Structure formats: C-alpha cells, structure tokens
Amino acid sequence: MTTLRKLGTSDLEVFPLALGGNVFGWTADQDRSFAVLDAYTAAGGNFVDTADVYSAWVDGNQGGESETILGAWLEARGNRSDVVVATKVSQHPGFRGLSAANIKAAADASLRRLRTDYIDLYYTHFDQPDVPVEEIIGALDDLVKSGKVRHIAASNITAERLRASLEFSDREGLARYVALQPHYNLVSRDTYEGEIQDLAERAGLAAVPYYALASGFLTGKYRPGTQVESARAGGAAKHLETERGRRVLDALDEVAGVHGAPVATVALAWLAAQPTVAAPIASARTVEQLPALLGVGELTLSETEIARLTRASA
C-alpha cells in the first residue's frame, strides 16, 4: 500500500500523485471523468486538483465545468471526507482577480459546484501584484475562520510576494500558506529551483507541481518522426526540438529500462524525490493512462538514477 505524504505544515495527508482535473469537461466527458476518478481512488488515490476556471477555454464552456463534474462524482459516491479537494481562485471569467470580495464570492461559487461545504486546499491561482498581500491573506483567513476552507496555498507567485505573504500571516497570526503549485518538471526546472524552492523549504511549504509531465512530453510518446493525436501535442512536441529534451528522453529510457517501468512513472518519481515536493499533478483522460501515473507511489529511484536524470536535464 502506498504511503501517504504530509502536505507541508498542514494536517492533510495525500497520495504522492495528485490527479489533475483540468481534463474534466474538456478532453474527458462526465462518464469518462467518473471512470478515471473511480480508478484513481480504488488504487488508493485521495488528492484531486481542479480550479474554478477549468475549462473555460473550450468553446461553449463558461468555466467551472471541472468542479461541477467533480462535485457530481463526490455526491454520487458519498466519499467527500475521503478525498482531499484542491481548487483555485482568480481566473474564472466571472470571478477574476484577488480582491477580498472576489475571493469570497468565487469560493462560494466553487463550493456550490463542488456540492460541498468546505474546500481542503484553496489556491490563489495566479498572483495579482496590484492587490496587497494583506488583502489577499485577510480574505483567505476569513474563509478559514468560517470553515469554508481548511488550508490555503499559492500558485504562480514570485519569491518576493510569497515571502511578504508568509511574513504578514506570521506577524498577524492569520492563516498561512501550506503549499505551492509551481510549474516544475524534468525539462522545466528554472522557474522553481533556486530562490522560491529555498524559501518553500525554509517555510515548511509543500510543492505540488503542475505540468509534471510537460504536457505529455515526459510520457515518452513524443519521439522524432511520430505524430500524436492530443489537444496538448504542440506544447509537448516543442521539447523534442531542444538538446535538453532529447537528453532527458535518453536518460528516462535508460532508467525506465532498468526498472521495467513506464517512462512517465520515472519522470514523476524524479519529481517526487525533489526537496519540498509532496505530490506531482498529472491528469488522465482515460483509465488506461492511470497505471503509469499511479506507479510513482511504488517506484523509488536510487541516488545514482536521480543524479543521472538531474544531469541530463541541467
């Protein structure tokens, strides 16, 4: 049985793979989403990541489709207390920004779609530097005090703004970020490693990286001369054009061969072994895509293998 990981300084314990809900209502309809959620939880998974904006980019969608599907599933299965639900605020077309009033209104709208009376982990999706951290943290603290949110977190934030937020929370005794959601994977290390990772480590924050498989590139299905039918193919294939991308694929193939494991599992295991990382996020359109993701809970890479992958991705 896979060991759960503590999420930063919170009392949340999560499976080492967060299931991404960005595909619900986009490339996975409700029935397919339910099947993926059922298979993920049957395997011991308990951490589902969504956002109020998912998937407003699809023609005919308004935003909130992913939360609506997840809420319908939670209600149908009667398992709300068994699932750690993470969602986000600031990008929904009807609830843009991080003003105090918007944060509170957006949270209420998310709760209605999720058919629940609390959110386990509530992220600021994209920081809004023109809004004082005091206003943002104050509003989030009100949500925690009211019981609508258990813990708060941040995504897409600079080290400077994160530090200011943590210092304000500590000074005023208000709710404090327990996790970060950075863009971080074997071919995209620069935005997280360094100052912000060091700050997260000092502050006891857990990292829950998004694009953990680089839009599918790190599954190994993108190779020179191959065509992949996927809504995200363009974003993934661009890594094939870089020397770094090709080096990483070679190293992944080598380590995967030793373990008899899928390339995606190895890429996620490297990420899960990095300082601060509690659970990478990866999404599955179909049940068949899940085993390679869930395998991260069972695969432990040696220090030599981690170093080999780290060198290849430098």
N, C-alpha and C positions, 0 to 999 in steps of 0.2 A: 504494500500500500504506500502511495506517495506521501511523503511528509509535507504538511502544510508549513508555510513560512509566515513569520510575524511581519506585519506591514508597518515598518518604521516603529514609532513610539506608540502606535495605536493598540487597541485590543483586538484588532482584526487579524485573523489567520487565514491565509489564502493559498490556493493551489498554485504551483510555480509556473502556470501558464494562465494568463487572463484571456478569456475568449472575447475577441473583438466583435462588437455588434454593429460595426459600420456597414456590413453587408445585408443586415436585416431590412427588408423593404427596398433593397437596391438589387443586388445580384441573387439574393435568396428571398423568395416569397414567404408568406407566413408558414405554410406547411413545411417547407424545407428548413426554415429557421427553427421551427419547433423540433424537427428531427435532429438537427445539429445540437440544440440545447439539451435535448434528452440524452443524446450520446455523450456529450461532454460531462454532464452531471453523473451519468451512470458510471463513468470512468473515474469519478472522484473529484471532478472539477467543481469549483464553487465561486468563481470570480468572473463576473461578466461586465465588460466595459462598453458603455454607449455614450451618447451625447444628444442634447436636445436638437441639434442641427441635423443629425443623421436622418434621412438622406435628402436634404433639400436641393441637392444638385441634380437630382433626377427629374426629368420632365414630368410634370403633373404632381410632384410631391411638394409638400408645404414645409417639411422639417417635422421631426417628432415621430416619423414612421417606425424607426428602430425601437424607441421607447414604447410605442404602442404595442408592437409585436411582443416585446419582452414582457410588458405588463400583462398581456393576454395569456402568455405562457405561464407566468408566475401564478396567476389566478387559477388557470386550468389545472396546474399541477399541485397547487396548495403548498408550495415549498418555499415561500418567501423567506422564512427565518434561516433556511439552509444556504441561501445564495447571497454573496456579497455583491451588491449592485453599485456600480460606479457610473455617474453621469456628469455632464459638464454644462457650463453656462457661458454665454457671451456671443455665440454665433448664430443662434436661431433667428430667421428673418423677422420674426415678430418680437424678439426679445434680445436685441443687440446691445452689447456693451456691459460694463460692470458697475454702473451706478447702483447705489443701495436699493433703490426702488425696483430696478430691473432685475437684480439678483433675486430678490424676494418673489417677484411676480413670476419669473422664469422657473424658480424652484417649485412653486405651487402648480404651474402648468406641467412640469415634469412628473410631479407626484400623481397628478390626475392620469396622465398617460401610462405611468408605471403601475397604476392601481394599487398604490401602497401609501402608507402614511409616514415613511421615512426613507431616506437615501443613505446608504452606508458610507459612501465616499463621494464628495461633491467637489469637482474641479472647476477652477477658473480656466476656461478652455484656451483663450489667448489673452494675455495680459493687455490692459489698456493703460499705457503710461500716463495719460492725461487725467486718470482718476487716482486720487491719493490712496496709498495703501491703507490709510486709516479708515477710509470709507468702505473699501472692499472688505477688509478684515472685520470691521464693525458689523456689516450686514451678514457676513458668514457666521459670525459669533451669535448673532440674533437667531439664525436658523438652527444652530446647535442648541442654544438655550431652549428653544421652543420644541425641540425633539424631532424637527423635520429632517435634520442632517446629523449623522453620528460623527463623521470626521471630514476635514477639509483638506484640499490638495491643490496643486497648481500645475499648469501645463504651459509650455511656450512662454517662459518668463526669463528675464535676464538675472544674472547673479546679483546685480545691484538691487533690483526690485525684490528679489527673493529675500535677500539679507534684511532689507528695510521692513518687509512684512513680518519676518520672524522676530526682529527686534521689537517691533510695535506690539506683537502678541505677547512677548515675554514681559515687556515693560508694563503693559496694562492688564496682564492676566487674562487675556482673551484666547479664544480658540486659535490653535496653531497648526500650520500645515504639517501633515504627517507623511506626505508622499509627493513625488514629482512625476510628471509624464513627459519625458524628453523624447526627441527624435534621436534614436540610437540603435545602431546595428553594426555588423562587421564592415560594411562599406560606407557607413556614415557615423564616424566617431567624433568628429571635430566639434559638433555643437554641444556635446555633453561633457566629454572628458576635459579635465582641467579645472577651471575656477568653480563652475557650478557643481560638478561632481564632488570636488573637495568640500564645498560648503554643505552639500547634502550629507556627506559623511560626518562632518563635524556636528551637524544639527540633528543627526539621527533620522534623516528622511529616507524613505524607501523610494527607489526608482521603479517605475512601471513603463518601460519603453514602448513607444508606438513605432510603426514601420519596422518591427523587429525582424521581418524577413525581406525588407527593402522592396515592398510591393510585389513580392513573389520571386524576386531575383535569387534570393538565398534558398529557395527550394531546389535549385539546380535544374529546373526545367527549361531555363533560358540558356541556350547554347548557340555558338556561331552557326548560322545557316538554318536555325529552327524557327518556325512560326508558332506562336502561342496565342490561342483564342482566349483573351481575357480583357475585361474592362480596364485592367491596370497594366497591360502589356507594355505600353510606351514608357511608363515610369520605370519599369523593371529592366527593360532591354537596354536602356542607356548605360547601365553599369558594364555591359559587355564591351562597350567601346573604350573602357579605361583599362590601363595596365593593372591597377589595383583590383578591379573587378575580376579580371582573369586570374590573377594570383590567388585571390580568395577562393574562387571556384576550385582551383587545383588543390589548395590546402584542404578544403572541405571534402573533396573527393577522396583524398588520401586518408583523412581521419575517419570518414564515414566507412571506408572500406575495411579499416581495422576493426570497427565495432559492428559491421554488418547493419548499419543504421542509415535511415534516410538522411540526405544532405540537410534538409530543413531541421531535423532534430539536433544535428551537430551545431548548426548556426545558432539555434535557440539555447543550447547548452553552454556555448561560449558566452552568450549574453548573460545567462542566468548565473554564471560564475564571476561576473564582474562586480567590483565593490559597489555597494548600495542596491544592486538590482534584486528586487524581490520576485517579480514575475513579468516576463516579456508579454506583450499583447500580440496575438495573431488571430486572424479570422479564418473561418472555413465556410465556403458556400455549400458544401455537401458533407455528408457523414464520412465519405471515403477520404476526404482530406484531413480528417481529425487525427488518426493514429500518429502521423508524423509529427504533429504538434504536441500531442499528449505525451509522447516519448521523452520530452525534456525532463519529466519528473523521475524518469528511471535511468537516464544516462549521465554518468559522472565522467568528465574528461580528466585525463592526467595533467599535471602541471606542464609537462613537455608538449602535450597536444594543445593546451591553451596558449602556450608561448608560440607554437608553430603558427596558429591562426592569427595571433596578435601581430606577429612579424609580417605575415602575408598581407594584413590589412593596414599596415602602417602607412 
